[in-house]
Amino acid sequence: MVGTLPGFLGWTQWNYREAMANIGAPAADDRLEPEVVRAGIVVVLGTIMAILDTTIVAVALDTLAKDFHVSISTISWVTTGYLLALAVVIPVTGWAIHRVGAKPLYIVSLVLFIVGSAACGMAWSATSLIAFRVLQGIGGGMLMPVGQTIMARAAGVNRMGRVMGIIGVPTLLGPILGPVIGGAIVTGTTWRWIFFVNVPIGIVALILAVRFLTDTARDSEHRFDLPGFLLLSPGLALLVYGLSEVGNRGTFLDPTVLWCTGVGLVMITGFVFRSLRAPEPLMDMRLFKNRNFSVSSICIFLTGATLYGTMFLLPLYYQIVRGQSAWMAGLMMAPQGIGAAMVMRPAGMWADRYGTRSVVPLGMLILAIGTLAYTQVSASSNYWYLASALFIRGIGLGLGMMPVFAAAYRNLAPMEIPRATTATNIVRQVGGSLGVAAFAVVLQTQISSRLHIASSQALSMNPAHLPMPVLVKLAEAFSTSFWWSFGVCVLAIFPALLLPSSPPQADTAPVGAPASQRA
């Protein structure tokens, strides 16, 4: 998705600094050596697979729910489980690179992703598919950061911009091509090929990785925060599961909902206290003493929620209410990626010149305006109108996401960059997971209350055979759900107004100062 790019950029900043510290004199010219080009090809292949799998599945959710006869809240875990796996594995990756080396870890990541993809394609139930998506997410979550580490160390300081620009292309194309490719596969063959298509690409990448990648230095000085991992991972899973069960149980007061959310919150709270005292925490909560980092993280969380949550709702609207094929639903989602890709680079330059506050609130406002159009969807809304609104949403995302991630790293000491990267990636993925779970619950509740049927029954209906009053009620269920997304966009404007108003060059705090002493 579009949201993957900031994580990519965060790792780039860490690796750029790491390259400066570990690589000697830069090459005399900007030409890339053959070994750097070969490593870039391997990393691009892995990045393509990991990024496409955050978007390619979106248009298949309706088909999956029908095939497995499950509710909207249940099938949303095909997306939520993948996002949670990404969030959990990101902090583990940094420690694993130091312990086992980048090349072996990249190979293991590819194997996990290939095995997970093949298993997803052979899934026999919604439960098995969700479990295999988690496995796939563990592999995919490690592919991108490990790949960036390999490239940062191979390219050298002076070529980092060129190299990262090349391997960043899949990140820009993923939000545009993913839904279209996924829709074409589902319409032309079967949803299983959405996952099977990764297998041959992954095998080629695996062979090339074994042959062309060079290993990095290892050390055993870094310790893995096992207690923190055992608190954060199940805590997040229980919290999101409890929220998603509201749609199936019908109330927040159900014992299962209360128990899961309560235990999840207790474990997450325990993780926070653990992080404040641990020498090498899984996620350094001390960074949040920096006001700028905290404000940026709130914006990242809310943007992740509306991005992933809305991308969950959109294809379901086109397929359930409008009766469109998966391919057409994917095509209708492309304008958002196009809009974001068009303004991402200018947005970063604008923020560098005039300050983050001059860009991000405007982006959140434009994002809210684009979402507002979907709060008025009906059973016969004009497709050009909807596509234009989605294009506007993409512009808002492009203006808001790039600068806010850059702002999160602003005024941090070099030693804090890796920890900040881990924290912002977790925040984004958790925001996306909660957004998908919450919007799925709202949609399922709205469908059940308006039509007095289970959402699984609504998913199995053929829109072409439904009377107009039923389609109107289904459209109203979606419009109410989009109001929640609109509310999140509006809410994100307020912390965005607290972001730095001056250009980065105007910062006067010493580079080595800790985050707690910086603005």
C-alpha positions in Angstrom: 0.0 0.0 0.0 0.8 3.7 0.0 1.6 3.3 3.7 4.5 1.0 3.0 6.6 3.9 1.6 7.2 5.7 4.8 8.5 2.5 6.4 10.8 2.1 3.4 12.0 5.7 3.9 12.6 5.2 7.6 14.8 2.2 7.0 16.6 4.2 4.3 17.5 6.9 6.7 18.8 4.4 9.2 20.8 2.5 6.6 22.1 5.7 5.1 23.6 6.7 8.5 24.8 3.1 9.0 26.5 3.2 5.6 28.3 6.4 6.5 29.6 4.8 9.6 30.7 1.5 8.1 31.8 2.3 4.6 35.0 4.0 3.8 35.7 6.4 1.0 33.0 6.6 -1.6 33.5 5.5 -5.1 35.1 8.0 -7.5 32.1 8.1 -9.7 28.4 7.4 -9.5 28.4 4.3 -11.6 27.0 1.2 -9.9 29.2 -1.8 -9.8 27.8 -5.1 -11.2 27.5 -6.6 -7.7 25.5 -3.6 -6.5 23.1 -3.9 -9.5 22.7 -7.7 -8.9 21.9 -7.1 -5.3 19.4 -4.4 -6.3 17.6 -6.8 -8.6 17.3 -9.4 -5.7 16.0 -6.7 -3.3 13.5 -5.4 -5.9 12.1 -8.8 -6.5 11.5 -9.3 -2.7 10.1 -5.8 -2.3 7.7 -6.3 -5.2 6.2 -9.4 -3.6 6.0 -8.0 -0.1 4.4 -4.7 -1.2 2.0 -6.2 -3.7 0.7 -8.5 -1.0 -0.5 -5.6 1.1 -2.8 -4.4 -1.7 -3.4 -7.4 -4.0 -5.7 -9.2 -1.5 -8.0 -6.3 -1.0 -10.2 -7.0 -4.0 -10.4 -10.7 -3.2 -12.0 -10.3 0.3 -15.6 -10.5 -1.1 -14.8 -13.7 -2.9 -13.0 -15.2 0.1 -15.9 -14.4 2.4 -18.3 -16.1 0.0 -16.1 -19.2 -0.5 -15.6 -19.7 3.2 -19.1 -18.6 4.3 -17.8 -16.2 7.0 -18.6 -12.7 8.2 -17.0 -9.4 7.3 -15.3 -9.2 10.7 -13.8 -12.7 10.2 -12.5 -12.2 6.7 -11.0 -8.8 7.7 -8.4 -10.9 9.5 -6.9 -11.9 6.2 -5.7 -8.3 6.1 -5.4 -7.6 9.8 -3.3 -10.8 10.5 -0.8 -9.8 7.8 -0.5 -6.3 9.1 0.0 -7.5 12.7 2.7 -9.9 11.6 4.5 -7.0 9.9 4.3 -5.0 13.0 5.6 -7.7 15.2 8.5 -8.8 13.0 9.9 -5.4 12.3 11.7 -4.9 15.7 12.9 -8.5 15.6 14.6 -7.9 12.3 17.1 -5.3 13.6 18.4 -7.7 16.2 18.4 -10.7 13.8 20.5 -8.8 11.3 23.2 -8.3 13.9 23.0 -11.8 15.2 22.8 -14.0 12.0 23.8 -11.6 9.2 21.8 -9.9 6.5 22.2 -12.5 3.7 21.1 -15.6 5.7 18.2 -13.6 7.2 17.1 -12.4 3.7 17.1 -16.0 2.5 15.1 -17.2 5.5 12.6 -14.3 4.9 12.2 -15.4 1.3 11.7 -19.0 2.3 9.0 -18.0 4.9 7.3 -15.8 2.3 7.3 -18.5 -0.4 6.1 -21.2 2.0 3.4 -18.9 3.4 2.2 -17.9 -0.1 2.0 -21.5 -1.2 0.1 -22.4 2.0 -2.3 -19.5 1.5 -3.1 -20.7 -2.0 -3.9 -24.1 -0.6 -6.0 -22.9 2.4 -9.1 -24.9 3.1 -10.8 -22.5 5.5 -10.8 -18.9 6.7 -8.9 -19.9 9.8 -6.2 -21.7 7.9 -5.9 -18.8 5.4 -5.5 -16.3 8.3 -2.8 -18.4 10.0 -0.9 -18.8 6.7 -1.2 -15.0 6.1 0.5 -14.5 9.4 3.4 -16.7 8.3 3.5 -14.8 5.0 3.6 -11.5 6.9 6.5 -12.6 9.0 8.6 -13.3 5.9 7.3 -10.2 4.1 7.9 -8.0 7.1 11.6 -8.9 7.1 12.2 -8.7 3.4 12.1 -4.9 3.0 14.2 -3.8 6.0 16.8 -6.5 5.4 17.0 -5.7 1.7 17.5 -2.0 2.5 20.3 -2.9 4.9 22.0 -4.9 2.2 21.8 -2.1 -0.3 22.9 0.6 2.2 26.1 -1.3 2.9 26.8 -2.3 -0.7 26.1 1.0 -2.5 28.1 3.5 -0.4 27.2 7.0 0.7 27.3 8.9 -2.6 25.1 6.4 -4.5 22.4 5.9 -1.9 20.0 8.3 -3.5 20.2 6.5 -6.9 20.0 3.1 -5.4 17.1 3.8 -3.2 15.3 5.6 -6.0 15.6 2.5 -8.1 14.4 0.0 -5.5 11.7 2.4 -4.4 9.9 2.1 -7.7 7.9 -1.0 -6.6 6.8 1.0 -3.5 5.2 3.6 -5.8 3.7 1.1 -8.2 2.3 -1.3 -5.6 -0.7 0.8 -4.6 -1.6 1.3 -8.3 -0.9 -2.2 -9.8 -1.7 -4.4 -6.8 -5.5 -4.1 -6.8 -5.7 -4.2 -10.6 -3.5 -7.3 -10.8 -5.4 -8.9 -7.9 -8.7 -8.1 -9.6 -7.6 -9.5 -12.9 -6.5 -12.8 -11.2 -9.7 -13.2 -9.3 -11.9 -12.5 -12.3 -9.9 -14.6 -14.7 -8.9 -17.6 -12.6 -9.3 -18.2 -8.9 -8.3 -16.3 -5.8 -5.7 -18.9 -5.0 -3.4 -17.6 -7.8 -3.1 -14.3 -5.9 -0.8 -16.3 -3.6 0.5 -18.9 -6.0 1.9 -16.2 -8.2 4.5 -15.3 -5.5 6.0 -18.8 -5.6 7.9 -18.7 -9.0 9.0 -15.1 -8.4 10.1 -16.0 -4.9 12.1 -19.0 -6.1 13.9 -16.9 -8.7 14.7 -14.3 -6.0 15.9 -17.1 -3.7 18.3 -18.5 -6.3 19.6 -15.0 -7.1 20.0 -14.2 -3.4 22.1 -17.3 -2.7 24.3 -16.6 -5.7 24.7 -12.8 -5.7 24.2 -11.4 -2.2 27.2 -10.9 0.1 26.9 -11.3 3.8 27.3 -8.6 6.4 29.3 -8.5 9.7 27.7 -10.1 12.7 27.9 -9.4 16.4 26.4 -10.9 19.6 26.4 -7.7 21.6 22.8 -6.9 20.9 20.2 -8.6 23.2 16.7 -9.5 22.2 14.0 -8.2 24.4 12.1 -11.5 24.9 9.9 -10.3 27.7 8.9 -7.2 25.7 8.1 -9.4 22.7 6.0 -11.8 24.8 4.0 -8.8 26.1 3.6 -6.8 22.9 2.8 -9.5 20.3 -0.1 -11.4 22.1 -1.2 -8.1 23.6 -1.8 -6.5 20.2 -3.4 -9.7 18.8 -5.8 -10.0 21.8 -6.8 -6.3 21.5 -7.5 -6.4 17.8 -9.3 -9.8 18.1 -11.5 -8.5 20.9 -12.5 -5.4 18.8 -13.2 -7.5 15.8 -15.4 -9.8 17.8 -17.8 -7.0 18.6 -19.3 -7.4 15.1 -19.9 -11.1 15.6 -21.1 -10.9 19.3 -23.2 -7.8 18.7 -22.0 -5.9 21.9 -19.0 -4.6 23.6 -20.2 -6.2 26.8 -19.8 -9.7 25.6 -17.5 -11.7 28.0 -15.2 -12.7 25.1 -14.8 -9.1 23.9 -14.2 -7.8 27.4 -11.7 -10.5 28.3 -9.7 -10.2 25.1 -9.6 -6.4 25.0 -8.9 -6.2 28.8 -6.1 -8.7 28.8 -4.7 -7.1 25.6 -4.6 -3.7 27.2 -3.0 -5.0 30.4 -0.2 -6.7 28.4 0.4 -3.6 26.2 0.5 -1.5 29.4 3.0 -3.9 30.9 5.1 -3.6 27.7 5.2 0.1 28.0 6.5 -0.1 31.6 9.0 -2.8 30.5 10.2 -0.6 27.6 10.9 2.4 29.9 13.3 0.3 31.9 14.9 -2.2 29.5 18.4 -1.5 28.2 17.5 -2.6 24.7 13.7 -2.5 24.5 11.8 -4.0 21.6 10.2 -0.6 21.1 11.8 2.4 22.8 9.0 4.2 24.5 11.5 6.9 25.8 11.4 8.4 22.3 7.9 9.6 23.1 9.3 12.1 25.6 10.2 14.0 22.4 7.1 16.1 21.7 7.7 16.2 18.0 8.1 12.4 17.8 4.9 11.9 19.8 2.9 14.3 17.6 4.3 12.7 14.4 3.4 9.2 15.8 -0.2 10.2 16.4 -0.5 11.4 12.8 1.1 8.2 11.6 -1.3 6.1 13.6 -4.4 7.9 12.4 -3.2 8.0 8.8 -2.5 4.2 8.9 -6.0 3.6 10.3 -7.9 5.6 7.6 -5.6 4.3 4.8 -5.8 0.6 5.5 -9.4 0.8 6.8 -10.7 2.6 3.8 -8.8 0.3 1.4 -10.7 -2.5 3.1 -14.1 -0.9 2.6 -13.7 0.3 -1.0 -13.6 -2.9 -2.9 -16.4 -4.4 -0.8 -18.6 -1.4 -1.8 -17.9 -1.8 -5.5 -18.5 -5.6 -5.4 -21.4 -5.9 -2.9 -23.4 -2.8 -3.7 -22.5 -2.1 -7.3 -22.0 -5.7 -8.5 -18.6 -5.0 -10.1 -16.1 -7.8 -10.8 -12.9 -8.0 -8.8 -11.0 -6.6 -11.7 -13.2 -3.5 -12.0 -13.1 -3.0 -8.3 -9.3 -3.1 -8.4 -9.2 -0.7 -11.3 -11.5 1.7 -9.4 -8.9 1.8 -6.6 -6.0 2.8 -8.7 -6.6 6.6 -8.7 -5.6 6.8 -5.0 -2.2 5.3 -5.8 -1.8 7.6 -8.8 -2.6 10.7 -6.8 -0.2 9.8 -4.0 2.6 9.0 -6.4 2.2 12.3 -8.2 2.7 14.5 -5.1 5.0 12.5 -2.8 8.3 14.0 -4.0 7.0 17.6 -4.2 5.5 17.2 -0.8 8.9 16.3 0.7 10.6 19.2 -1.0 7.8 21.6 0.2 8.2 20.4 3.8 12.0 20.8 3.6 11.6 24.4 2.4 8.6 25.7 4.3 8.3 23.3 7.3 6.2 20.2 7.9 3.2 22.2 9.4 2.7 23.9 6.0 2.1 20.6 4.3 0.7 17.9 6.5 -2.5 19.7 7.8 -3.3 20.6 4.2 -2.8 16.9 3.3 -5.1 15.7 6.1 -7.7 18.3 5.0 -7.6 17.1 1.4 -7.7 13.5 2.6 -10.8 14.3 4.6 -12.4 16.1 1.6 -11.8 13.1 -0.6 -13.2 10.8 2.0 -16.3 13.0 2.5 -17.5 12.1 -1.0 -17.7 8.5 0.0 -19.9 9.3 3.0 -22.6 10.1 0.4 -22.3 6.9 -1.7 -25.5 5.4 -3.0 -26.5 2.4 -5.1 -26.0 4.5 -8.2 -23.2 7.0 -7.5 -21.4 8.2 -10.6 -18.1 6.2 -11.1 -16.2 9.2 -12.4 -17.2 11.2 -9.3 -16.0 8.4 -7.0 -12.7 8.0 -8.9 -12.1 11.7 -8.7 -12.7 11.6 -5.0 -10.3 8.8 -4.6 -7.7 10.6 -6.6 -8.1 13.6 -4.2 -7.6 11.2 -1.3 -4.4 10.0 -2.9 -3.1 13.6 -3.1 -3.9 14.1 0.5 -2.0 10.9 1.4 0.9 12.0 -0.6 1.1 15.4 1.0 0.6 14.1 4.5 2.5 10.8 4.8 6.0 11.6 3.4 6.6 14.8 5.4 5.2 13.4 8.7 7.5 10.5 8.6 10.4 12.8 7.9 9.3 15.0 10.8 9.3 12.0 13.2 13.1 11.6 12.6 13.8 15.3 13.0 16.0 16.4 15.9 16.8 12.8 16.8 20.4 11.8 17.5 22.0 9.3 15.1 21.8 6.5 17.7 18.1 7.1 18.1 17.2 6.7 14.3 17.1 2.8 14.3 14.8 2.8 17.4 12.6 5.5 15.9 12.3 3.6 12.7 11.1 0.5 14.6 8.6 2.6 16.6 7.1 4.4 13.7 6.7 1.2 11.7 4.9 -0.5 14.6 2.7 2.5 15.1 1.7 2.6 11.4 0.9 -1.2 11.2 -1.0 -1.2 14.5 -3.0 1.8 13.3 -3.8 0.0 10.1 -4.8 -3.2 12.0 -7.1 -1.4 14.3 -8.6 0.6 11.4 -9.4 -2.5 9.4 -10.9 -4.2 12.5 -12.9 -1.2 13.6 -14.3 -0.4 10.1 -15.2 -4.1 9.6 -17.1 -4.1 12.8 -19.0 -0.9 11.9 -19.8 -2.2 8.4 -21.0 -5.6 9.7 -23.1 -3.9 12.4 -24.7 -1.5 9.9 -25.6 -4.3 7.5 -27.1 -6.4 10.3 -29.1 -3.6 11.8 -30.5 -2.3 8.4 -31.2 -5.6 6.7 -31.7 -7.8 9.8 -29.4 -10.5 8.4 -25.9 -11.7 9.0 -23.2 -10.0 7.0 -22.2 -13.4 5.6 -25.6 -13.5 4.0 -25.2 -10.1 2.5 -21.9 -11.1 1.0 -23.5 -14.1 -0.7 -26.2 -12.0 -2.4 -26.0 -11.2 -6.1 -26.5 -7.4 -6.5 -28.0 -8.0 -9.9 -30.9 -9.9 -8.4 -31.5 -7.6 -5.4 -34.4 -5.1 -5.3 -33.5 -1.5 -5.2 -34.6 -0.9 -1.5 -32.1 -3.6 -0.4 -29.3 -2.0 -2.4 -30.2 1.4 -0.9 -29.9 0.0 2.6 -26.6 -1.7 1.7 -25.2 1.6 0.3 -26.3 3.4 3.5 -24.4 0.8 5.6 -21.2 1.7 3.6 -21.8 5.4 3.7 -22.1 5.3 7.5 -18.9 3.3 7.7 -17.1 5.9 5.5 -18.2 8.5 8.0 -15.9 6.8 10.5 -13.0 7.1 8.1 -13.8 10.7 7.5 -13.8 11.3 11.3 -10.4 9.8 11.6 -9.1 12.1 8.8 -10.5 15.2 10.5 -9.0 14.0 13.8 -5.6 13.8 12.2 -5.7 17.5 11.3 -5.3 18.6 15.0 -2.0 16.9 15.8 -0.7 17.9 12.4 -1.1 21.5 13.4 1.4 20.9 16.2 4.2 19.7 13.8 7.3 21.9 13.3 6.6 25.1 11.4 10.3 25.8 10.5 12.4 24.1 7.8 14.8 21.3 9.1 17.8 23.6 8.4 16.5 26.0 11.0 17.0 23.4 13.8 19.6 24.7 16.3 19.8 21.8 18.8 23.1 20.0 18.7 23.1 16.8 16.6 24.3 14.6 19.4 21.7 15.8 21.9 19.2 13.1 23.1 15.6 13.3 22.0 14.4 14.4 25.4 16.4 17.7 25.1 15.1 18.5 21.6 12.1 20.4 20.4 
